[in-house]
Every structure is written in C-alpha cells, then in structure tokens.
Amino acid sequence: MNSTINNLEYAGTQRRLIAFLLDKLILLPFVFGAYALFWQWIGLWTVLIHVGIEWFYTSDLEAGPWQGTFGKRILGLRVCGSQGQYLPIEWVQLRFLCNLVVNLGLVFLIGIFASLMADSGSNPYPFVGGLLLIVGAQILFMTLNDKKQGMHDLLPGAVVVFKIK
C-alpha cells in the first residue's frame, strides 16, 4: 500500500521488495562473473568486489537522471529527497553505506544467534533464516513510518516514491 504526503506518493513495501529482487537478478551475472574471475581469492576480496559492484550500480543510477536502479524504474519508483528533489551523489552513497551498515549489523546478530543454535545442536538453515530476518526487519520498519522509509533512508533523508503529484 502506498501513502501520500506533501504531493509525494511513497512506495509501499511490496513494490520496494519486488524492485530489490529485480535488482539482485540484474546484478547476478556480474557478481557471478566477478566470482569466476577471482575464484582464487574467495573470501574477503570477493565480498569487497561484490559490494563494489552493488555500490557502483546503485550510486550511479540513483544519483543520475533516472533516480533509481533498473529494478526501481521498471516498477515506476524513484529515490529522491523528502521534497521530491534529486539526491546528490554524496547522499546516495551515504544511503548505500547506511544500508550496508544496517544489513551487516543484522547479519552480525544472526551470526550470534546461529552460533548459539549450533551449540544446542538444532541449527537447520541459518542462512535462509538470516536473510528472511534481514528482509523482514526492513519491511517491518518501512511499514511503521509514514514515509515508508527503510532504516537506510533516514540519515540521508531519502524517500522512495511511486509518484510525484
């Protein structure tokens, strides 16, 4: 469901989730390609390359004239400031970093929980459960505020809109 404030129709969680999944599908060949090229450095380097690909993709497209990644644009979404203005590249990059920090924090908590569960001998599928927890926490946060902002949208003052009326 979308909500409207100040002539901005904020994107609901369903559209944002679908856009997120579309972006992951679009990036999949690039990420797997990077893994294939740098397979001998599996570990921290591949994670850094993965983050670099996503950072370039996100910041370049969201700060550009489209104001959104391909997944967002397919669904008619735009990332903008609280009044509908373009976000400068610095704010888009801050948004990406906030998203990274929030997700890494949740992954850290999941790791602690998974290790506790492993000690008790009942740890089926911690990775899938962890991903669901991360996505679920973001969706819950978005549904609890009027502007449908994710945790990563707050510091840069970004909103994801469906329409600017």
Number of C-alpha atoms within 10 A of each C-alpha: 10 17 14 16 12 10 11 20 21 24 26 20 20 12 18 22 16 15 22 16 14 18 19 14 12 14 16 13 11 14 20 14 12 15 19 12 11 14 13 10 11 11 11 9 14 20 14 11 15 18 15 13 15 18 17 12 16 21 22 18 19 25 21 16 10 16 23 24 24 20 21 26 17 13 15 15 24 24 27 24 19 18 14 20 11 20 21 15 15 12 21 28 20 16 23 21 14 19 17 15 14 17 19 13 13 18 17 13 14 19 15 12 14 20 14 13 14 13 9 9 9 11 14 11 9 17 14 9 12 19 15 12 15 19 14 12 15 20 20 14 15 20 15 11 10 12 23 25 24 25 18 21 24 12 11 20 16 24 25 26 27 23 16 14 9
